[in-house]
């Protein structure tokens, strides 16, 4: 973070004064955008800095998707669980699929565990396997954030757990506006909803004690028409957070709420914001992104930067940033 305002806020973050919504508010910050155009439909304290908690895993997914797209990984690549991976599942406040040292799972299975169960051990295992260490992976996360214009974001973990110091300023930090940018990139450029739209799935069917049944932490799935992601988050320092997206009649809305005092309050507010977002859109139906690809229509005028996250391939310079291209997501 380079601007003066984030630096001035760090002492407050360090003692937890910005960890929860102010009195009388249902969130610390929120924003709603039209995914196709990037237009802001609603914003309220959208630049407030706070922890994203497990929403951090959306950036973990973005970095892993880059590696999959380049062929550095495949969905069938086998990941052997290390002792360090297994320890993350036993950490305080950790949600996990209880990975055990020596177990082997595919990248795809671990991605589902990370996005459905919000498994911190799965996120850590994928990060270490793909980049060699959590520190190297976090470096890639921050490079991606910089390229996406997330100017008030700093990642320090691949999973979003509080730091050992329990000081908010020492952990992952972002804003609703920055996360709207990330989510727009994800829904337009990756197959993230293949994972985030799944309400339940078994993990590890061949385990000696049987599979771990996973249920999505996003309780709005199946309740809001068209909702297919993205990710919830909660820690005592972050409050209840949600990055949500829904598509109806070819139009997609993104809504970010951070720092709500309870899951119920957060979910009610996100529901309200999504409905408000769709109500504000023009009545005519726009061309879906997969139709855009098929018809070779031009990309929206507002572009999102892309970045290489492999150290062997330098990031695209700002002067040569390419506009978004549109791909058809695999069926899910």
RATA-V243766 format. One record per residue. NEAR is the number of other C-alpha atoms within 10 Angstrom. Layout:
near
NEAR
NEAR
This chain:
near
14
8
9
8
11
17
11
10
16
17
14
14
22
17
14
18
14
22
24
22
19
15
9
6
12
20
24
29
26
29
27
30
26
22
23
22
14
20
11
15
18
16
17
15
15
21
18
20
28
30
34
35
29
28
23
26
26
25
23
26
23
24
26
25
22
19
18
15
11
13
10
13
17
16
14
11
14
17
21
18
22
17
13
14
24
23
15
23
21
15
13
10
13
18
20
22
23
17
25
17
14
12
14
16
18
16
23
16
18
25
24
23
28
28
30
24
24
27
26
31
30
32
28
28
26
28
26
21
20
20
20
12
14
21
15
14
26
23
18
25
24
19
19
24
27
18
19
20
14
21
17
23
22
22
24
21
24
28
31
26
26
25
14
9
10
15
14
25
22
18
24
25
23
24
26
30
29
21
29
28
19
21
27
23
20
19
21
21
20
21
19
22
20
16
20
25
21
20
19
14
16
14
19
20
11
8
10
7
8
11
14
17
14
20
16
23
17
24
14
18
20
13
9
15
13
17
23
23
27
27
25
28
25
23
19
17
23
28
24
28
32
28
27
28
29
21
17
13
12
14
20
26
26
31
31
30
31
37
33
27
22
14
18
12
13
21
20
12
19
26
17
12
25
25
15
15
21
20
10
12
14
9
9
9
11
14
15
17
23
15
15
17
16
12
10
11
13
12
16
13
11
11
16
22
19
23
23
18
24
17
11
7
9
10
16
14
12
11
6
9
15
14
15
18
17
21
16
15
16
9
7
9
